[in-house]
Amino acid sequence: MTITFITGANKGLGRETARRLIELGHTVVLGARDPERGAEAAAALGARFVPIDVTDDASVAAAAKNIAEHEGHVDVLVNNAGITGPHRDAVDLTSADALGVYDVNVFGVIRVTTAFLPLIRRSQDPVIINVSSGMGSLVFTHDPERAESKIIAPLYTSSKAALTMLTTQYAKAFPDVRINAVDPGYTATDLNDHSGPQTIGEGTDAIVALATERPGAGTGRFVDRSGEIALR
Ligand SMILES: NC(=O)c1ccc[n+]([C@@H]2O[C@H](COP(=O)([O-])OP(=O)(O)OC[C@H]3O[C@@H](n4cnc5c(N)ncnc54)[C@H](OP(=O)(O)O)[C@@H]3O)[C@@H](O)[C@H]2O)c1
């Protein structure tokens, strides 16, 4: 039985990933910061709800303790929780804006990874999936043919670039764990007021693929639903 823990899974890509992985036989522990919405989503999908706010050390530690006591280990950790931050003109951005976005998209992943590594390392085939974005790709944001090159969002893009780098660094630091970053692609969710052209099914294809790979599939990669993305 594969035990999978997903952060920010009460809605959007996290929730659909939970639904699909349950359908594929995973035991999913559904992480969400809002107790009511988290419990409702877990009940609807057949998951177990664990509260987690990735910006709060105590909340992250409590989630790891909870799972240690109930499931005993984690096979697949999906660091999915993420925010865009304020849609402000670049000239008006503040350090508080930056801290807010990075606290979820980057520091949150560091908090969760550090707290969950002992649980992950109890798995026979440990996997961490970091939900990054093509918006954080230097290649995509410099390719005039790609939609990513047309958008100016300094905090979101740089936080996702940092997350992809964090992923490749962790992959080198922890060779016993398969750690990859994923670009779901521009998908209709609350994150973008449902402006994305992809369906939620398309948006979760690459996450589900990484969560169901065989041992030895490779670490330190950045992938989307078409395959591997060039890192430079
Ligand atoms: N949709 C896209 O086009 C797209 C493209 C590339 C990458 N992504 C990435 O995919 C991931 C999921 O995004 P989505 O589109 O599914 O967005 P979404 O529908 O807005 O869902 C985001 C999830 O993250 C949770 N979250 C936010 N802050 C949190 C915190 N401090 N602690 C715990 N959970 C928190 C939200 O919880 P609440 O409901 O409580 O706010 C929600 O469950 C994000 O990392 C995003 O950057 C999305």
The ligand as a MOL file (V3000), in Angstrom:
LIG
                    3D

  0  0  0     0  0            999 V3000
M  V30 BEGIN CTAB
M  V30 COUNTS 48 52 0 0 0
M  V30 BEGIN ATOM
M  V30 1 N -3.1510 26.1840 -11.8210 0
M  V30 2 C -2.0660 26.4040 -12.5870 0
M  V30 3 O -2.1630 26.8500 -13.7380 0
M  V30 4 C -0.7050 26.0740 -12.0430 0
M  V30 5 C 0.3680 26.0650 -12.9510 0
M  V30 6 C 1.6390 25.7810 -12.4790 0
M  V30 7 C 1.8230 25.4910 -11.1420 0
M  V30 8 N 0.7640 25.5040 -10.2840 0 CHG=1
M  V30 9 C 1.0180 25.1690 -8.8750 0
M  V30 10 O 0.1740 24.1050 -8.4930 0
M  V30 11 C -0.0470 24.1480 -7.0780 0
M  V30 12 C -1.5290 24.0290 -6.8030 0
M  V30 13 O -2.1690 25.1590 -7.3730 0
M  V30 14 P -3.6980 25.1780 -7.8140 0
M  V30 15 O -3.7390 25.7140 -9.1830 0
M  V30 16 O -4.3670 23.9170 -7.5010 0 CHG=-1
M  V30 17 O -4.2130 26.3640 -6.8580 0
M  V30 18 P -5.4320 26.4630 -5.8110 0
M  V30 19 O -6.6590 25.8410 -6.3740 0
M  V30 20 O -5.4530 27.8880 -5.4140 0
M  V30 21 O -4.9400 25.5480 -4.5920 0
M  V30 22 C -3.8470 25.9300 -3.8040 0
M  V30 23 C -3.8730 25.0920 -2.5560 0
M  V30 24 O -2.7680 25.4960 -1.7260 0
M  V30 25 C -3.2750 25.7110 -0.4230 0
M  V30 26 N -2.4550 26.6080 0.3890 0
M  V30 27 C -2.1540 27.9070 0.1750 0
M  V30 28 N -1.4190 28.3910 1.1840 0
M  V30 29 C -1.2520 27.3660 2.0650 0
M  V30 30 C -0.6070 27.2320 3.3030 0
M  V30 31 N 0.0160 28.2750 3.8950 0
M  V30 32 N -0.6060 26.0330 3.9270 0
M  V30 33 C -1.2490 24.9790 3.3710 0
M  V30 34 N -1.9150 25.0410 2.1980 0
M  V30 35 C -1.9190 26.2320 1.5610 0
M  V30 36 C -4.6610 26.2580 -0.6260 0
M  V30 37 O -5.4160 26.1940 0.5580 0
M  V30 38 P -6.6640 27.2100 0.8300 0
M  V30 39 O -7.8400 26.6480 0.0660 0
M  V30 40 O -6.8140 27.1460 2.3170 0
M  V30 41 O -6.2390 28.5570 0.3310 0
M  V30 42 C -5.1430 25.2950 -1.7160 0
M  V30 43 O -5.5260 24.0740 -1.1500 0
M  V30 44 C 0.5810 25.4560 -6.5980 0
M  V30 45 O 1.8550 25.2090 -6.0560 0
M  V30 46 C 0.7060 26.2730 -7.8850 0
M  V30 47 O 1.7280 27.2410 -7.8230 0
M  V30 48 C -0.4860 25.7850 -10.7080 0
M  V30 END ATOM
M  V30 BEGIN BOND
M  V30 1 1 1 2
M  V30 2 2 2 3
M  V30 3 1 2 4
M  V30 4 1 4 5
M  V30 5 2 4 48
M  V30 6 2 5 6
M  V30 7 1 6 7
M  V30 8 2 7 8
M  V30 9 1 8 9
M  V30 10 1 8 48
M  V30 11 1 9 10
M  V30 12 1 9 46
M  V30 13 1 10 11
M  V30 14 1 11 12
M  V30 15 1 11 44
M  V30 16 1 12 13
M  V30 17 1 13 14
M  V30 18 2 14 15
M  V30 19 1 14 16
M  V30 20 1 14 17
M  V30 21 1 17 18
M  V30 22 2 18 19
M  V30 23 1 18 20
M  V30 24 1 18 21
M  V30 25 1 21 22
M  V30 26 1 22 23
M  V30 27 1 23 24
M  V30 28 1 23 42
M  V30 29 1 24 25
M  V30 30 1 25 26
M  V30 31 1 25 36
M  V30 32 1 26 27
M  V30 33 1 26 35
M  V30 34 2 27 28
M  V30 35 1 28 29
M  V30 36 1 29 30
M  V30 37 2 29 35
M  V30 38 1 30 31
M  V30 39 2 30 32
M  V30 40 1 32 33
M  V30 41 2 33 34
M  V30 42 1 34 35
M  V30 43 1 36 37
M  V30 44 1 36 42
M  V30 45 1 37 38
M  V30 46 2 38 39
M  V30 47 1 38 40
M  V30 48 1 38 41
M  V30 49 1 42 43
M  V30 50 1 44 45
M  V30 51 1 44 46
M  V30 52 1 46 47
M  V30 END BOND
M  V30 END CTAB
M  END
